[in-house]
Structure formats: C-alpha cells, structure tokens
C-alpha cells in the first residue's frame, strides 16, 4: 500500500467507526442490515437489497447524506477526490459485514455466509 493510501485509511478509521455507530443506532436500518435487506456497497455507501419500507429507505438516504458530507470534508482536507475517500472507507466497512449480511462489491448483491471471509473490494490493500 502506498503512503497516500495508508494516510487515507488511517484517517478514516475513527470517522468510520462514528458513522457505523450512527448507522446501527437507526432501528429500521439495523434490522434491515441483519436481515440482509440493506448492506454496504464498495463505493462507501449503504444500499438497499430487495424490499424495505419507505422509512428504512429514508434512513438509508439520511445515513448516505451524512457519509457524503464526511467524505467531502475529508477529501477537501487531504486534497483528494471524494470517491477516493469513500472507496477507502468501504474497505474498512466491508470488514464489519457479518454472516447473513448483504454487501455489494460492484457486481451485484451477495450475502456473507458462515465461514466466508470478509468481503473485499478490488481496490483494497
């Protein structure tokens, strides 16, 4: 991994933990994630897989708005593209995808099975 990549990943670790906590604090999203209806995407945002209520969709949108704001702020501080920050954050978020939870590495949705390694986007070290 390049020094630049380490800087981005290191700086995002603390921020992502806060985002993950905020995401899990949302009742409907938490249940939908446990059910595999909402999951992490390789672009650093949450996505909806299948049918969920309008309330859950709204919560996912709000979480993604907060993530985008954080990514934009971090990108401006570091002089990099927002997408680079989001992708680096996705590398860490995918490590927390649990068994039975959905994720999307860019080629469609999958669900992590028992014994499966954590999903890893292709741009991750």
VORO-52232 format. One record per residue: residue in three letters; z, x, y of N, C-alpha, C in turn. Coordinates in steps of 0.001 Angstrom, whole numbers, padded with zeros to 6 digits. Layout:
[node ALA, [Z, X, Y], [Z, X, Y], [Z, X, Y]],
...
! end
This chain:
[node UNK, [000000, 000845, -001169], [000000, 000000, 000000], [000000, 000891, 001233]],
[node UNK, [-000719, 000480, 002222], [-000782, 001252, 003447], [000492, 001073, 004254]],
[node UNK, [000697, 001968, 005182], [001867, 001880, 006058], [001831, 000580, 006839]],
[node UNK, [000643, 000200, 007287], [000460, -001040, 008027], [000899, -002232, 007180]],
[node UNK, [000508, -002253, 005930], [000879, -003341, 005030], [002382, -003412, 004820]],
[node UNK, [003017, -002258, 004673], [004468, -002223, 004492], [005181, -002761, 005720]],
[node UNK, [004675, -002420, 006897], [005286, -002902, 008137], [005207, -004420, 008204]],
[node UNK, [004036, -004947, 007898], [003868, -006403, 007951], [004773, -007081, 006936]],
[node UNK, [004732, -006620, 005684], [005539, -007253, 004646], [007030, -007131, 004936]],
[node UNK, [007465, -005984, 005370], [008874, -005788, 005658], [009365, -006684, 006780]],
[node UNK, [008580, -006766, 007831], [008966, -007584, 008979], [008967, -009065, 008678]],
[node UNK, [008175, -009458, 007725], [008078, -010881, 007409], [009135, -011352, 006430]],
[node UNK, [009723, -010431, 005720], [010691, -010818, 004700], [011800, -011695, 005234]],
[node UNK, [012427, -011280, 006301], [013527, -012039, 006880], [013024, -013376, 007406]],
[node UNK, [011894, -013354, 008080], [011346, -014592, 008633], [010987, -015575, 007532]],
[node UNK, [010420, -015087, 006454], [010014, -015967, 005366], [011218, -016608, 004704]],
[node UNK, [012295, -015865, 004573], [013498, -016435, 003982], [013957, -017631, 004814]],
[node UNK, [013888, -017483, 006129], [014242, -018599, 007008], [013302, -019773, 006838]],
[node UNK, [012019, -019495, 006719], [011046, -020564, 006511], [011260, -021251, 005176]],
[node UNK, [011512, -020470, 004154], [011721, -021053, 002836], [012942, -021959, 002859]],
[node UNK, [013982, -021516, 003544], [015174, -022352, 003669], [014871, -023642, 004385]],
[node UNK, [014085, -023558, 005443], [013712, -024768, 006175], [012878, -025683, 005299]],
[node UNK, [011990, -025114, 004507], [011152, -025933, 003636], [011998, -026641, 002583]],
[node UNK, [012946, -025931, 002008], [013767, -026535, 000960], [014747, -027544, 001532]],
[node UNK, [015088, -027426, 002804], [016004, -028373, 003420], [015358, -029746, 003555]],
[node UNK, [014054, -029812, 003529], [013339, -031072, 003622], [013411, -031767, 002273]],
[node UNK, [014123, -032885, 002192], [014360, -033559, 000926], [013112, -033920, 000154]],
[node UNK, [012175, -034609, 000804], [010972, -035051, 000112], [010112, -033900, -000353]],
[node UNK, [009982, -032873, 000461], [009178, -031710, 000095], [009831, -030966, -001063]],
[node UNK, [011125, -030858, -001027], [011840, -030165, -002105], [011585, -030847, -003440]],
[node UNK, [011705, -032155, -003468], [011471, -032896, -004706], [010007, -032793, -005132]],
[node UNK, [009101, -032861, -004162], [007671, -032770, -004484], [007314, -031385, -005009]],
[node UNK, [007957, -030349, -004484], [007708, -028997, -004990], [008227, -028874, -006419]],
[node UNK, [009398, -029411, -006681], [009972, -029353, -008029], [009091, -030108, -009022]],
[node UNK, [008415, -031151, -008544], [007548, -031954, -009401], [006130, -031399, -009490]],
[node UNK, [005846, -030319, -008778], [004516, -029725, -008813], [003488, -030460, -007972]],
[node UNK, [003946, -031301, -007042], [003031, -032060, -006188], [002742, -031356, -004872]],
[node UNK, [003604, -030442, -004489], [003438, -029625, -003284], [003674, -028194, -003713]],
[node UNK, [002869, -027273, -003188], [003040, -025889, -003594], [002570, -024905, -002550]],
[node UNK, [002863, -023658, -002818], [002447, -022564, -001946], [000967, -022278, -002146]],
[node UNK, [000320, -021906, -001050], [-001085, -021503, -001099], [-001183, -020027, -000728]],
[node UNK, [-002252, -019388, -001156], [-002460, -017961, -000907], [-002679, -017652, 000571]],
[node UNK, [-002906, -018670, 001380], [-003102, -018448, 002816], [-001805, -018517, 003616]],
[node UNK, [-000660, -018670, 002932], [000626, -018660, 003606], [001150, -020020, 004023]],
[node UNK, [000485, -021067, 003614], [000889, -022415, 003986], [001168, -023236, 002730]],
[node UNK, [001864, -024357, 002911], [002079, -025290, 001825], [000853, -026178, 001691]],
[node UNK, [000625, -026653, 000493], [-000464, -027585, 000250], [000010, -028722, -000626]],
[node UNK, [-000725, -029816, -000575], [-000410, -030989, -001383], [-001338, -031004, -002588]],
[node UNK, [-000749, -031167, -003736], [-001494, -031254, -005001], [-001224, -032634, -005577]],
[node UNK, [-002215, -033468, -005590], [-002031, -034810, -006122], [-001544, -035785, -005068]],
[node UNK, [-000922, -036839, -005524], [-000472, -037914, -004642], [000977, -037712, -004234]],
[node UNK, [001211, -037818, -002948], [002564, -037809, -002409], [002632, -038865, -001315]],
[node UNK, [003824, -039222, -000932], [003999, -040231, 000115], [003546, -039688, 001463]],
[node UNK, [003303, -040598, 002375], [002941, -040201, 003738], [004062, -039384, 004378]],
[node UNK, [005311, -039707, 004031], [006450, -038967, 004585], [006424, -037513, 004125]],
[node UNK, [006113, -037287, 002855], [006034, -035916, 002334], [004871, -035186, 002988]],
[node UNK, [003725, -035845, 003127], [002589, -035225, 003809], [002976, -034809, 005222]],
[node UNK, [003703, -035665, 005915], [004127, -035352, 007287], [005081, -034158, 007301]],
[node UNK, [005987, -034101, 006314], [006914, -032960, 006231], [006152, -031664, 005972]],
[node UNK, [005172, -031714, 005079], [004356, -030533, 004792], [003650, -030084, 006065]],
[node UNK, [003086, -031018, 006815], [002407, -030683, 008071], [003367, -030034, 009059]],
[node UNK, [004573, -030569, 009169], [005556, -030008, 010100], [005975, -028592, 009679]],
[node UNK, [006178, -028388, 008406], [006525, -027050, 007917], [005386, -026082, 008219]],
[node UNK, [004148, -026511, 007978], [002997, -025644, 008251], [002835, -025356, 009732]],
[node UNK, [003155, -026308, 010578], [003107, -026077, 012027], [004124, -024999, 012408]],
[node UNK, [005313, -025081, 011836], [006351, -024073, 012110], [005936, -022705, 011585]],
[node UNK, [005351, -022696, 010395], [004872, -021424, 009842], [003800, -020828, 010750]],
[node UNK, [002845, -021651, 011154], [001759, -021166, 012015], [002320, -020574, 013312]],
[node UNK, [003319, -021219, 013886], [003931, -020715, 015117], [004575, -019349, 014872]],
[node UNK, [005284, -019210, 013750], [005910, -017936, 013427], [004854, -016865, 013176]],
[node UNK, [003815, -017205, 012411], [002757, -016241, 012119], [002071, -015794, 013407]],
[node UNK, [001840, -016742, 014307], [001178, -016429, 015576], [002038, -015486, 016407]],
[node UNK, [003319, -015750, 016444], [004241, -014893, 017187], [004272, -013481, 016603]],
[node UNK, [004412, -013392, 015286], [004452, -012073, 014628], [003134, -011329, 014808]],
[node UNK, [002025, -012045, 014744], [000710, -011410, 014909], [000569, -010838, 016314]],
[node UNK, [001025, -011582, 017301], [000946, -011104, 018682], [001816, -009856, 018867]],
[node UNK, [003008, -009859, 018284], [003908, -008703, 018380], [003293, -007454, 017761]],
[node UNK, [002552, -007638, 016669], [002012, -006499, 015920], [000559, -006195, 016225]],
[node UNK, [-000082, -007064, 016998], [-001479, -006837, 017343], [-002426, -006974, 016172]],
[node UNK, [-002132, -007937, 015293], [-002982, -008181, 014129], [-003388, -009651, 014109]],
[node UNK, [-004287, -009986, 013207], [-004743, -011369, 013084], [-003656, -012248, 012469]],
[node UNK, [-003607, -013489, 012913], [-002661, -014459, 012370], [-002853, -014575, 010854]],
[node UNK, [-004087, -014564, 010410], [-004382, -014705, 008991], [-003805, -013550, 008175]],
[node UNK, [-003742, -012368, 008771], [-003169, -011212, 008059], [-001672, -011403, 007845]],
[node UNK, [-000994, -011910, 008845], [000441, -012176, 008724], [000671, -013274, 007696]],
[node UNK, [-000120, -014340, 007765], [000030, -015455, 006830], [-000207, -015004, 005391]],
[node UNK, [-001232, -014201, 005175], [-001538, -013725, 003829], [-000432, -012812, 003298]],
[node UNK, [000099, -011955, 004165], [001190, -011068, 003741], [002432, -011886, 003380]],
[node UNK, [002685, -012930, 004127], [003814, -013801, 003836], [003609, -014534, 002517]],
[node UNK, [002375, -014931, 002250], [002066, -015625, 000995], [002399, -014751, -000206]],
[node UNK, [002205, -013450, -000083], [002537, -012546, -001185], [004011, -012682, -001565]],
[node UNK, [004857, -012805, -000560], [006288, -012950, -000818], [006635, -014351, -001296]],
[node UNK, [006015, -015358, -000698], [006314, -016744, -001076], [005944, -016999, -002530]],
[node UNK, [004864, -016422, -002981], [004429, -016636, -004368], [005442, -016088, -005368]],
[node UNK, [006212, -015082, -004969], [007227, -014529, -005856], [008331, -015541, -006152]],
[node UNK, [008467, -016549, -005289], [009517, -017556, -005465], [009027, -018844, -006126]],
[node UNK, [007776, -018883, -006530], [007266, -020065, -007224], [007942, -020119, -008588]],
[node UNK, [008644, -021204, -008838], [009388, -021343, -010083], [008582, -022016, -011177]],
[node UNK, [009124, -021981, -012368], [008498, -022637, -013514], [008357, -024125, -013204]],
[node UNK, [007171, -024650, -013450], [006888, -026056, -013190], [006420, -026333, -011780]],
[node UNK, [006407, -025307, -010933], [005962, -025491, -009553], [004496, -025114, -009414]],
[node UNK, [003844, -025777, -008463], [002413, -025583, -008235], [002161, -024469, -007233]],
[node UNK, [000986, -023853, -007373], [000537, -022830, -006432], [-000983, -022818, -006452]],
[node UNK, [-001542, -022273, -005382], [-002998, -022204, -005276], [-003369, -020812, -004771]],
[node UNK, [-004030, -020044, -005617], [-004447, -018693, -005249], [-005829, -018680, -004599]],
[node UNK, [-006378, -019848, -004354], [-007677, -019946, -003708], [-008747, -020538, -004595]],
[node UNK, [-008486, -020613, -005877], [-009475, -021146, -006800], [-009069, -022488, -007387]],
[node UNK, [-008110, -023134, -006810], [-007622, -024415, -007306], [-006148, -024327, -007673]],
[node UNK, [-005580, -025474, -007912], [-004155, -025554, -008198], [-003836, -025178, -009638]],
[node UNK, [-002679, -024555, -009812], [-002139, -024230, -011129], [-000641, -024489, -011084]],
[node UNK, [-000038, -024589, -012232], [001411, -024774, -012339], [001956, -023623, -013157]],
[node UNK, [003000, -022997, -012661], [003599, -021869, -013368], [004314, -022363, -014618]],
[node UNK, [003957, -021784, -015721], [004569, -022145, -016994], [005715, -021212, -017354]],
[node UNK, [006501, -021617, -018315], [007608, -020783, -018799], [007021, -019487, -019351]],
[node UNK, [007569, -018392, -018952], [007089, -017084, -019413], [005939, -016527, -018618]],
[node UNK, [005349, -017322, -017723], [004271, -016828, -016885], [004837, -015916, -015788]],
[node UNK, [004138, -014839, -015464], [004600, -014013, -014341], [004412, -014787, -013035]],
[node UNK, [005086, -014338, -012000], [004908, -014965, -010689], [003442, -014828, -010269]],
[node UNK, [002896, -015863, -009654], [001507, -015772, -009201], [001369, -014702, -008129]],
[node UNK, [000201, -014107, -008062], [-000023, -013021, -007116], [-001433, -013130, -006536]],
[node UNK, [-001520, -013429, -005232], [-002850, -013446, -004597], [-003517, -012075, -004706]],
[node UNK, [-004834, -012058, -004710], [-005586, -010829, -004880], [-005389, -009783, -003794]],
[node UNK, [-004915, -010196, -002621], [-004727, -009248, -001522], [-003335, -008609, -001529]],
[node UNK, [-002506, -008947, -002487], [-001136, -008425, -002524], [-001076, -007094, -003251]],
[node UNK, [-000135, -006240, -002818], [000022, -004938, -003492], [000634, -005100, -004877]],
! end
